[in-house]
Amino acid sequence: MFSSHGPSVRELAVQGLSSVERGYDLLAPKFDHTPFRTPDRMLDAVEETLAQVEGGFDAGLDVCCGTGAGIDMLRRLCRDRITGVDLSAGMLAEAGRAHADDDRVDFVRADARTLPPALAQTYDLAVSFGAFGHFLPAERPALFSGIHAALREGGVLAFPIGAPLPLGSTLWWATTGFDAAMRVRNALWRPPFVMYYRTFPLGPVREDLRAAGFTVETVPLEHFGRQSDGAPRWRLVLARRT
């Protein structure tokens, strides 16, 4: 599961008992050698879909960019400025080193729930990968409203979302068990480490996006196939600022 260059069990335990910010600061140097990094297969599927959006994009924003896995995708999709935003200074340092050769790219340390006013109405495309489990459902309105404010009129927020896992499947039990363990951990230990797999279902997320001022459509990511009932395993949410 982990590369020999990845974190040890002890390092993961220390991270898990830290705050989200401190935990990712500690993990940052080895993050790209963990399964938590967004796979290139997912990035490629999203890029292929976004490349078909009429008119393309000028400026791009990666929300909760981590070590910058999505930045190269934005460099290819966007004609002008590209910004990565993350709470962890350690993750941003890794991203900055990886993309120091492109003066179009800049990084901003900020909480995604309160994006800096300087970013307002600056971007045509915002993306995020694997980060929304760090936000409780009650925090989604602030998160989506901030991204809405950062986009120009007609700008798009895009992110992949998986289909509900089959009840009783191995992955269903694994994610349910993980979330239960995190709830116990956060009830007993401070600071909390917010990371849940089952708190971001498409239906409520769609409603929160609409309430924040987006129109919402989804596009199947056919690279990942379909379930036995014909539903896509993964979709790309395309939320457009109105």
C-alpha positions in Angstrom: 0.0 0.0 0.0 2.8 2.4 0.8 6.1 2.9 -1.0 9.4 2.2 0.8 9.9 6.0 0.7 6.5 6.6 2.4 5.8 7.3 6.0 6.2 4.7 8.7 3.3 3.4 10.9 4.7 5.5 13.7 4.7 8.7 11.5 1.1 8.0 10.4 0.1 7.6 14.0 1.7 10.9 15.0 0.0 12.6 12.1 -3.4 11.1 13.0 -3.1 12.5 16.5 -2.2 16.0 15.3 -4.5 18.7 13.9 -5.2 18.6 10.2 -2.7 21.4 9.5 0.1 20.0 11.7 -0.6 16.5 10.5 -0.1 17.4 6.8 3.0 19.5 7.7 4.5 16.4 9.1 3.4 14.2 6.2 4.3 16.6 3.4 7.8 15.3 2.6 6.5 11.8 2.0 3.0 12.5 0.9 3.5 11.7 -2.7 4.6 8.2 -1.8 1.3 7.4 -0.1 -2.0 6.2 -1.6 -3.6 9.5 -0.4 -2.1 11.4 -3.4 -4.7 11.7 -6.2 -3.8 9.0 -8.8 -2.6 10.1 -12.2 -5.4 8.1 -13.7 -8.0 10.3 -12.0 -6.2 13.5 -13.0 -6.0 12.3 -16.6 -9.7 11.5 -16.7 -10.7 14.9 -15.3 -8.3 16.7 -17.6 -9.7 15.0 -20.6 -13.3 16.0 -19.6 -12.4 19.6 -18.8 -10.5 20.0 -22.1 -13.8 19.6 -23.9 -15.4 22.6 -22.1 -16.2 25.2 -24.7 -13.9 28.3 -24.6 -11.4 26.8 -22.3 -10.0 28.6 -19.2 -7.7 31.5 -18.5 -6.9 31.4 -14.7 -7.1 28.2 -12.6 -7.4 27.6 -8.8 -6.6 24.3 -7.0 -8.4 24.3 -3.7 -6.6 22.3 -1.0 -3.8 21.7 -3.5 -1.6 19.7 -1.2 1.8 18.9 -2.9 0.4 20.1 -6.2 -0.8 16.9 -7.9 -3.4 18.9 -9.9 -1.2 21.9 -10.8 0.3 20.3 -13.9 -3.2 19.6 -15.2 -4.1 23.2 -14.6 -0.9 24.3 -16.4 -2.1 22.4 -19.5 -5.7 23.5 -19.3 -5.3 27.2 -18.4 -3.7 30.0 -20.4 -2.8 32.4 -17.6 -2.4 32.4 -13.8 -2.6 29.3 -11.7 -2.9 29.3 -8.0 -2.8 26.6 -5.4 -4.4 27.1 -2.0 -3.7 25.0 1.1 -3.8 25.3 4.8 -0.5 23.3 5.3 2.7 25.3 4.9 4.6 22.0 4.6 2.4 20.8 1.7 2.8 24.2 0.0 6.5 24.1 0.3 6.6 20.8 -1.5 4.3 22.1 -4.2 6.4 25.2 -4.6 9.6 23.3 -5.1 7.9 21.0 -7.7 6.6 24.0 -9.7 9.3 26.6 -9.2 10.1 26.6 -12.9 6.7 28.2 -14.0 6.2 31.9 -13.1 2.5 31.5 -13.9 2.1 29.4 -10.8 1.7 30.8 -7.3 0.7 29.4 -4.0 -1.3 30.9 -1.1 -1.6 29.6 2.4 -5.2 29.9 3.5 -8.2 28.1 4.9 -10.5 27.1 2.1 -13.5 28.1 4.2 -12.2 31.7 4.3 -10.4 32.3 1.0 -8.6 35.7 0.9 -10.6 38.6 -0.6 -7.6 39.2 -3.0 -8.7 36.1 -4.9 -12.2 37.3 -5.5 -13.5 37.0 -9.1 -10.1 36.0 -10.4 -10.5 32.4 -11.8 -12.3 30.7 -14.6 -11.8 27.2 -13.2 -11.5 25.8 -9.7 -10.7 22.2 -9.0 -10.2 20.1 -5.9 -9.2 16.5 -5.4 -9.6 14.3 -2.4 -10.0 17.1 0.1 -13.7 17.5 0.8 -13.7 14.8 3.5 -11.8 17.4 5.7 -14.9 19.6 5.9 -17.9 18.8 8.0 -21.3 19.0 6.3 -22.1 22.2 8.2 -18.9 23.8 6.7 -19.8 23.2 3.1 -21.9 26.4 2.6 -18.9 28.6 3.6 -16.5 26.4 1.5 -18.7 26.7 -1.6 -19.5 30.3 -1.1 -15.8 31.2 -0.9 -15.1 29.3 -4.1 -18.0 30.9 -5.8 -16.6 34.4 -4.8 -13.2 33.4 -6.3 -14.7 32.5 -9.7 -15.5 35.0 -12.4 -19.1 34.9 -13.7 -19.5 31.7 -15.7 -16.5 30.1 -14.0 -16.6 26.4 -13.2 -15.8 24.4 -10.0 -15.0 20.8 -10.9 -14.3 17.8 -8.7 -14.8 14.1 -9.0 -17.2 12.2 -6.8 -17.7 8.5 -6.5 -20.9 6.5 -6.6 -22.3 5.2 -3.3 -20.5 2.0 -2.3 -22.5 -1.2 -2.4 -23.9 -1.8 1.1 -21.9 -4.5 2.9 -19.0 -4.5 0.4 -15.4 -4.5 1.6 -14.9 -0.9 0.8 -18.2 0.0 2.4 -17.1 -1.7 5.7 -13.6 -0.1 5.4 -14.9 3.4 5.0 -17.6 3.0 7.5 -15.2 1.6 10.0 -12.7 4.4 9.3 -15.3 7.1 9.9 -16.5 5.5 13.1 -12.9 5.3 14.4 -12.3 9.0 13.5 -15.5 10.0 15.4 -14.3 8.2 18.5 -10.8 9.7 18.1 -12.2 13.2 17.8 -14.5 12.7 20.8 -11.6 11.6 23.0 -8.6 13.6 21.6 -7.8 17.2 20.9 -7.0 18.8 18.6 -9.5 17.1 16.2 -8.4 15.6 12.9 -11.3 16.0 10.5 -11.3 13.4 7.7 -14.3 11.4 6.8 -15.1 9.3 3.7 -18.9 9.2 4.0 -19.9 12.8 4.6 -19.9 14.1 1.0 -22.9 12.4 -0.8 -23.9 13.9 -4.2 -27.5 14.8 -3.3 -26.8 17.1 -0.3 -23.6 18.4 -2.0 -25.6 19.4 -5.1 -28.1 21.3 -2.9 -25.4 23.2 -1.1 -23.8 24.1 -4.4 -27.1 25.5 -5.7 -27.6 27.4 -2.5 -24.2 29.0 -3.0 -25.1 30.2 -6.4 -24.0 27.5 -8.8 -25.8 25.5 -11.5 -24.8 21.9 -11.3 -24.3 19.1 -13.8 -22.4 15.9 -13.7 -20.5 14.0 -16.4 -19.6 10.3 -16.1 -15.9 9.6 -16.0 -16.0 6.5 -18.2 -12.4 5.6 -17.5 -13.6 4.0 -14.3 -16.4 2.0 -15.8 -19.9 1.4 -14.5 -21.6 -0.5 -11.7 -23.9 -3.5 -12.3 -26.9 -1.2 -12.4 -25.3 0.9 -15.2 -24.5 3.9 -13.0 -21.0 5.4 -13.4 -18.5 4.5 -10.7 -17.2 8.1 -10.8 -18.7 11.4 -12.0 -17.2 14.8 -12.5 -19.3 17.5 -10.9 -19.3 20.7 -12.9 -20.7 23.6 -10.9 -20.9 26.8 -12.8 -21.1 30.3 -11.2 -24.2 32.1 -12.3 
